[in-house]
C-alpha cells in the first residue's frame, strides 16, 4: 500500500478564529484527514510575536484547541497539539536562523504589513516568524502545507531554507509544497474589503468570529462595506465588498458564483446581506454547540492535549536530532 503523505498546518490563538480562518484553512484541514496523515498545531509561540495579554492568551489557547476539534478535526486520527508543548520547535528555529538570510526575511509581505501596524518597537520575533514556521513544518517532514493564499510566500521561504540546509549539510528535511483548497482561498475584511479578514483586527465589525451569535453575525453583515451600484455581481477589482460577500455566501452554501448572481439578480444589497448572515449563522450553530461541549470537559481536553503533545514530541525530536548531528552539535546521552 502506498504510504500516505504528511500534511502540516498551524493557526495562531491570537484571537477567536474568524470566517477567514475557517473558509481559508480549517474547512480544508478537516477534508484532508481522509487522504493525508495530518499534523495541526495551535501556534501560541507565533502569537507572542506581537504583544498579548497573558491571561487571554492562556484562555484562547484552550479555546482554539476546542475549536479545532469542533470543526471536525479528529484528535485520535490526526496530530493536534499546542506548539509550546514541543520544545523542539524553538530549538530548530535557532538552528535554521543560522541558515537564513536577513534579505529573505525582509522581503516577507506579512512582516511589512504587521510591522507597520506595530509602530516603533517591532520585536525580533515578528521578523523571525517565518523561520519558526519553517521549523514547525520541517520537524514533521511534511509534504504539503494547506494555507490561505496569504501564507504562500512563507511556505516558499521554508522550502528555500530546507533546500539550502540539505545541500550544505546533507539531506535532512522533506521539501514541502503549499496546498490550496478549491474555494474560499481568501476572505476579506467586511469593513475594508481589499484587506484580508484578520482575527486580531481592532475593528470587531471587520470580521465574523466563529463564536459570534446569530444577531451579531447579521448585524456585522448589514454593516459590511459595499458600493452604490446595488448590483450583485462578482467583480473583485471594481466591487470588492460585494464580491467578498458572494465568496462568503458561496462557502456557506456550496453554491457556485454564477448561480448566486442569478439567484440575487433582482435583489437589493439589504436582502443579500441578510441571506449571507443567515446562512453563515446556520453553518456556525453546530460548530458552536460542539465547541461548548469540548470546552465544558477541561479534563478530557487536557488529556487529548497531553496525548497529542507526547506523540508530536517523539516525531519532532527525531528530526531535530538529525539536524543537530548534521551541524556538528554534540548530543551527550544523559
Ligand atoms: N482572511 C483569510 N482568508 C483566508 N485564509 C485566511 N487565513 C487567515 N486569514 C485568512 C488562513 O488561516 C490560517 C491560520 O492563520 P494564522 O492564525 O496562523 O495567521 P494569520 O494568517 O495571520 O491569520 P489572522 O486571522 O490574520 O491572524 P492575525 O490577526 O493574528 O494575524 C492560515 O493558513 C491562513 O492562511
Boltz pocket constraint, residues with backbone or C-beta under 6 A from the ligand:
constraints:
  - pocket:
      binder: B
      contacts: [[A, 10], [A, 11], [A, 12], [A, 13], [A, 14], [A, 15], [A, 18], [A, 20], [A, 21], [A, 23], [A, 24], [A, 25], [A, 43], [A, 146], [A, 147], [A, 148], [A, 149], [A, 150], [A, 151], [A, 184], [A, 185], [A, 186], [A, 187], [A, 188], [A, 196], [A, 197], [A, 198], [A, 199], [A, 200], [A, 201]]
      max_distance: 6.0
